[in-house]
Amino acid sequence: MAANRDEYFARAAAALAWWRPQPSNVPMLGGRDVDSNGTWMALSATGRLGIVTNVRGARAQDPNAASRGILVAQWLNTTEPGSAFSERIAAQGHNAYNFVGADLRGGEWF
């Protein structure tokens, strides 16, 4: 499986490593967006996987919108099912994105 970090190349990023986004208690393995403390792809120690890609040109980009990389950290730090998570994040006001989430222990993909 591969995911492309599709942000601007000049944006600071940390390499693949185990880390904990604040205020999470769940360790995750992935690259890290140093600017927003999010990630574009990560796997949690609890068996959840999250991947986000940006959608360019779908509508005007809001420069004040929250980072989409936070969505991966939120998914890895929750125990809610994918359907509830999807509904909740859809209302958070992020710029356009694609999100893939999995609970590998529970066999759920969305």
Protein Blocks (a to p, Z undefined) as FASTA:
>chain_A
ZZddfbdfklccdddddddddfbfbdcdddddfklopafbdcdfkopacdddddehkacc
dfkbccfklmmmmmmmpcbdfklmmmmmmmnopacdddddddfknopaZZ
